[in-house]
Amino acid sequence: MSQPSDTSARADAGTSRQAAGQRLRSRTALALAAAVALLLVGLSFGRADWRWMPVALIAAWGLQRWLTRRDRRRAAIRRQPFPAEWEKVLRDEVALFSALDEGEKQRFREELQIFIAEKRITGIQTDVDETTRVLAAASAVIPIFGFPEWEWDQISEILIYPSMFDDSFEMGSGDAQRTLGMVGTGSMNRMMILSKPALHHGFRDTRDRRNVGVHEFAHLIDKSDGVIDGIPGVGLQQQAIGPWVELMRRKMAEIAGGKSDIDAYALTNDAEFFAVVTEYFFEKPGRMKRQHPQLYAMLAGVFRQDMLSRVGDMVAGRSRPKLGRNSPCPCGSGRKFKKCCLDRN
């Protein structure tokens, strides 16, 4: 798979508003075409005269308003001032945002505003402060930033938990409560659950190659073809699926043999492999390109982002929180680091 150039990535960055404008014009033209068709139908039955024209125009206006309602709502969102508090969170916590040029920063802001306006972010036994809200939305924007027209139709709400939880969505400090994030199924379809401490920690420590928000949105990108199977439905051409699966098998064998720095959680299944290496790609692109050049090239194609060219060593320079064995675990379990996530680090 060919790797996208930084020039093409920057060209994509300026297309969001143009694409929205083109959609608005196309849908308006469709409404006018419908009005003309209505007139022609009337003429074919010999019933159309000048009195038929207002009916056709009203019908065209109604159709145009219905077809463009989301575009008009989003245009209004883009015109709103970007909150200074959100800007500070992005600059302080989101390494990718700080690496963007001004045009790309503006598109990132707009994508984030639209996500927050259209999706519910709900706290369960915890408050959703502005930092949490922005980091949850940034987790959605980061992996699809190479797709200016992306729609997050697979999700309607993010539930923010105060700690880890189990497969039944129950919170606590027992051994079963080890889950940091989850994409819902069944009655929880179109929902996502994120541990609040883990979400924050994922952005504040970029050296551990873990970001639970990006991980869970990677699952939804994987699901864009209808199934979560480790083979993303976008960014991967049909002829590249075979090489991707073969590479995935080879990398999983390296992990199993203790010959890889990729988190062993990637061995859970193909879907988790894709989500784990997605975290790695966005958190430590330089290291991935050195250690796993073919994997880096494949993911750069999948996400249409050459992360190393974009951020350079910026991510690597972010400070790592100092954690002692007896420090509270950053995942929010309430246990000591040595009794919780130390083994996984």
Solvent accessible surface area in square Angstrom, and as a share of the most:
residue,aa,sasa,rsa
1,M,86,0.38
2,S,100,0.64
3,Q,67,0.30
4,P,29,0.18
5,S,61,0.40
6,D,40,0.21
7,T,107,0.62
8,S,48,0.31
9,A,7,0.05
10,R,93,0.34
11,A,65,0.51
12,D,46,0.24
13,A,7,0.05
14,G,43,0.42
15,T,53,0.31
16,S,8,0.05
17,R,130,0.48
18,Q,115,0.51
19,A,16,0.12
20,A,13,0.10
21,G,21,0.20
22,Q,96,0.43
23,R,51,0.19
24,L,63,0.31
25,R,145,0.53
26,S,53,0.34
27,R,69,0.25
28,T,44,0.26
29,A,58,0.45
30,L,100,0.50
31,A,1,0.01
32,L,100,0.50
33,A,55,0.43
34,A,40,0.31
35,A,7,0.05
36,V,83,0.48
37,A,49,0.38
38,L,56,0.28
39,L,36,0.18
40,L,103,0.51
41,V,81,0.47
42,G,4,0.04
43,L,106,0.53
44,S,87,0.56
45,F,142,0.59
46,G,69,0.66
47,R,182,0.66
48,A,19,0.15
49,D,62,0.32
50,W,198,0.69
51,R,159,0.58
52,W,75,0.26
53,M,86,0.38
54,P,66,0.42
55,V,76,0.43
56,A,1,0.00
57,L,98,0.49
58,I,121,0.61
59,A,49,0.38
60,A,5,0.04
61,W,164,0.58
62,G,31,0.30
63,L,54,0.27
64,Q,35,0.15
65,R,97,0.36
66,W,148,0.52
67,L,35,0.18
68,T,0,0.00
69,R,120,0.44
70,R,87,0.32
71,D,12,0.06
72,R,71,0.26
73,R,111,0.40
74,R,23,0.08
75,A,37,0.29
76,A,40,0.31
77,I,12,0.06
78,R,27,0.10
79,R,179,0.65
80,Q,100,0.45
81,P,122,0.77
82,F,43,0.18
83,P,51,0.32
84,A,85,0.66
85,E,99,0.44
86,W,31,0.11
87,E,33,0.15
88,K,131,0.56
89,V,12,0.07
90,L,0,0.00
91,R,110,0.40
92,D,74,0.39
93,E,26,0.11
94,V,1,0.00
95,A,10,0.08
96,L,7,0.04
97,F,0,0.00
98,S,34,0.22
99,A,21,0.17
100,L,7,0.03
101,D,59,0.31
102,E,112,0.50
103,G,51,0.49
104,E,2,0.01
105,K,14,0.06
106,Q,69,0.31
107,R,11,0.04
108,F,0,0.00
109,R,25,0.09
110,E,5,0.02
111,E,27,0.12
112,L,0,0.00
113,Q,12,0.05
114,I,12,0.06
115,F,10,0.04
116,I,27,0.14
117,A,64,0.50
118,E,52,0.23
119,K,29,0.12
120,R,140,0.51
121,I,16,0.08
122,T,49,0.28
123,G,25,0.24
124,I,54,0.27
125,Q,152,0.68
126,T,32,0.19
127,D,117,0.61
128,V,26,0.15
129,D,59,0.30
130,E,55,0.24
131,T,29,0.17
132,T,0,0.00
133,R,58,0.21
134,V,0,0.00
135,L,0,0.00
136,A,0,0.00
137,A,0,0.00
138,A,0,0.00
139,S,0,0.00
140,A,0,0.00
141,V,3,0.02
142,I,11,0.06
143,P,0,0.00
144,I,7,0.04
145,F,1,0.00
146,G,4,0.04
147,F,20,0.08
148,P,22,0.14
149,E,105,0.47
150,W,39,0.14
151,E,47,0.21
152,W,20,0.07
153,D,82,0.43
154,Q,38,0.17
155,I,1,0.01
156,S,25,0.16
157,E,16,0.07
158,I,0,0.00
159,L,19,0.09
160,I,0,0.00
161,Y,13,0.05
162,P,44,0.28
163,S,17,0.11
164,M,0,0.00
165,F,0,0.00
166,D,22,0.11
167,D,117,0.61
168,S,74,0.48
169,F,64,0.27
170,E,105,0.47
171,M,50,0.22
172,G,31,0.30
173,S,64,0.41
174,G,37,0.35
175,D,118,0.61
176,A,72,0.56
177,Q,24,0.11
178,R,74,0.27
179,T,30,0.18
180,L,38,0.19
181,G,11,0.11
182,M,39,0.17
183,V,20,0.12
184,G,1,0.01
185,T,99,0.57
186,G,64,0.62
187,S,113,0.73
188,M,28,0.12
189,N,77,0.39
190,R,101,0.37
191,M,49,0.22
192,M,1,0.00
193,I,0,0.00
194,L,0,0.00
195,S,0,0.00
196,K,41,0.17
197,P,38,0.24
198,A,8,0.06
199,L,1,0.00
200,H,24,0.11
201,H,36,0.16
202,G,3,0.03
203,F,7,0.03
204,R,109,0.40
205,D,2,0.01
206,T,9,0.05
207,R,103,0.38
208,D,18,0.09
209,R,52,0.19
210,R,64,0.23
211,N,5,0.03
212,V,15,0.09
213,G,0,0.00
214,V,3,0.02
215,H,16,0.07
216,E,7,0.03
217,F,0,0.00
218,A,0,0.00
219,H,13,0.06
220,L,3,0.02
221,I,3,0.01
222,D,0,0.00
223,K,52,0.22
224,S,41,0.27
225,D,73,0.38
226,G,62,0.60
227,V,78,0.45
228,I,60,0.30
229,D,49,0.25
230,G,0,0.00
231,I,39,0.20
232,P,4,0.02
233,G,36,0.35
234,V,41,0.23
235,G,16,0.15
236,L,18,0.09
237,Q,111,0.49
238,Q,144,0.64
239,Q,141,0.62
240,A,9,0.07
241,I,48,0.24
242,G,46,0.44
243,P,63,0.40
244,W,0,0.00
245,V,43,0.24
246,E,96,0.43
247,L,0,0.00
248,M,1,0.00
249,R,117,0.43
250,R,91,0.33
251,K,19,0.08
252,M,28,0.12
253,A,66,0.51
254,E,49,0.22
255,I,15,0.07
256,A,74,0.57
257,G,49,0.47
258,G,66,0.64
259,K,164,0.69
260,S,31,0.20
261,D,36,0.19
262,I,5,0.03
263,D,42,0.22
264,A,67,0.52
265,Y,117,0.44
266,A,0,0.00
267,L,66,0.33
268,T,77,0.45
269,N,71,0.37
270,D,35,0.18
271,A,12,0.09
272,E,25,0.11
273,F,0,0.00
274,F,0,0.00
275,A,0,0.00
276,V,8,0.05
277,V,0,0.00
278,T,0,0.00
279,E,11,0.05
280,Y,3,0.01
281,F,0,0.00
282,F,15,0.06
283,E,8,0.04
284,K,27,0.11
285,P,2,0.01
286,G,9,0.09
287,R,80,0.29
288,M,0,0.00
289,K,77,0.33
290,R,170,0.62
291,Q,102,0.45
292,H,8,0.03
293,P,82,0.52
294,Q,83,0.37
295,L,0,0.00
296,Y,1,0.00
297,A,28,0.21
298,M,10,0.04
299,L,0,0.00
300,A,0,0.00
301,G,10,0.10
302,V,1,0.00
303,F,1,0.00
304,R,107,0.39
305,Q,0,0.00
306,D,11,0.06
307,M,2,0.01
308,L,48,0.24
309,S,66,0.42
310,R,17,0.06
311,V,9,0.05
312,G,31,0.29
313,D,112,0.58
314,M,78,0.35
315,V,5,0.03
316,A,43,0.34
317,G,59,0.57
318,R,47,0.17
319,S,87,0.56
320,R,98,0.36
321,P,48,0.30
322,K,200,0.85
323,L,59,0.29
324,G,38,0.37
325,R,148,0.54
326,N,90,0.46
327,S,27,0.18
328,P,106,0.67
329,C,7,0.04
330,P,30,0.19
331,C,6,0.04
332,G,21,0.20
333,S,8,0.05
334,G,74,0.71
335,R,51,0.19
336,K,100,0.42
337,F,11,0.05
338,K,71,0.30
339,K,139,0.59
340,C,5,0.03
341,C,9,0.06
342,L,57,0.29
343,D,116,0.60
344,R,93,0.34
345,N,81,0.42
